Amino acid sequence: MIHIAFILVLLATAAAFAILEIQIEGDAGWAEDLPTWRINNHWTRLLFGSRPLTGYHLWVHIVVILLVHLPYALGFVAPTLRTEMRIIAFLVLFWILEDFLWFVFNPRFGVVKFRREHVWWHAPSWWWIMPREYWIFLPIGVAIYIASWRG
C-alpha cells in the first residue's frame, strides 16, 4: 500500500507542479521568456546540457528540496538513510515526471509535440523518444527507491 501511496503522491505533485509551471512559463519552456538571470558556462553545460542555469530554476529546485524535507523539521519522521533515499528517489522521479507532464498538459505542446524538433531546450540531448535525462535518471530514481526498502 505504501508503494501505491508513493506513486499516487508522486503523480499528483508532479501534475500540480507541471500545471503551475505552465501558468508561469506558458509555451516558452525553460523560462525562456521569464525575467530571470541566466548562466551558461562550462559548469552549467555539465549539469544542464545545453540549457542555461536560470534564477527561476535554481530557486524552484531549492524550494522543492526544502519542502520535501519538511517532515524532518516538523518532527514527523526522524532523518535516516532510508528516509533520505526515499526523498531523493521522489525528487529524481518528480522532476522527470513533472517535466514530461508539462508537455502533456501544455495546450501548445501535448504528447504530439514531445519531439526533438519542438523542444529546443531538450533537443541537443534527445535520445530516441525522449531526452537523455529521462533515460539516465528514471532508472536511477527507481533504483534508489527500491534500495530504500532493502536492508
N, C-alpha and C positions, 0 to 999 in steps of 0.2 A: 504493500500500500504506500510506503514511503517513497518508492521509486515513481509511482504514478503521480503522487503529490509533487515531487521534484519536477517531473516533466510538465505537469499542468501549470505550475507556478512559472517555470521557465518560459513556456509558450505565452502565458498571459502577460508577463512582464515584458518580454521581447516584443509582443504585438503592441502593447500600450506605448512602449518607448518608440517603436517604429512609427506609429501614428503621430506621436508628439513630434518626432523629428521631421516628419513630412510637413507638419504645420509650421515648423521653424524654417526648414530649408526649401520647401516647395519642390519643384522639379530640378533644382540646382544642387546636385549631390556634392558631397564632401565640402560643405559650407562654401561653395563657390561664390555665391552672391551675398554672403554674410559679412558684416563689417567687423572682421576679426583679423588678428595678425597671422602671418604665415611664415614658417621657417622651412626652407628647403636646402639641406646641405648633406654632406656625406652620412651623418648620423641619422637624420630623418629618413633618407632614402634606404638606409639599412633597416630601419624599423618599420617604415610605412611604404616601401617600394617607391613608386613614382609620385605618391601623394605627399604633399607637404604636411607638416605638423601645424595645426591651426589652434588658436586660443580656444575656439569653441570645442574642438575635440579633446584638448588637454583637460579643460575644466569639466566636460561631460564625463570623461573617464574617472577623474578624481571624485566627483560627486557619486557616481555609481559604486566605486570601490568603497567609499565611506559608508554608503547606505547598506551594502551587503554585509558590512562588518558591524552594523548597529546592534545586532543581538548580543555581541560581546559587551559593548558599552552599557547596554541596558540590563546586563546580568541574566539574560535568558539562557545563555549557554556559556560554558567555560571554554576558553580557547584551547583546542587540542590540534594535533597534526591532522587527525581525521576530519575534524570540522573545517579546518582551513583548506584541506584538499577539496572538500565538497564546495566550499565557497569559490575556490579557484576554478574548479570544473564548471560551476554555474556561470562565472564570469566569462570564461572562454566560450562556452556554448551560447550564452546570452548574446554576445557580440556578433557571432556568426549568424544566429537566427534573426536577431534584430536587423542586421544588415540585409539579409535576404527578404525579410518581411517588409522592409522599406520599399523594395521594388514591387512586391506583391500588392501592397495596399496603395501605392502611389498611383493616382489616376493617370499620370503622364508616362508611366512605365508599364507596370504589370509584368507578369511572368513572360509574356511575349517579347518584351524588350529587355529581358535579363540576358543580354548578349554583349559580347566584347564591343561591337560597333556602336552600341548605345550608351556605354558606361565608361567614359574617359578615365575615371579615377581607378578603375579596375583593369582596364584594357591591357596595360603592359604586363600584367601578371595573370592573365587569363589562361587557365589550363582546361582544355576541352570544353566542359559545360558550365564551369564556374571558376571564380577567382582562386588563385593559388592558396590564399589564406584559408579558404574553406577546406581544401584538401589536406592542409597541414594541421590546422587547429581543431577540426572536428574530431579526428581520431585521438588527438592529444587530450581534448576535453573529456571524451568518453573514457579514455584510459585512466585519467586522474579520478574520475567519478567512480569507476569500478575499483580502483586501488584504494579509495577511501573506505570501501566496505569490506576489504580483505584484511585479515590480521597481519 
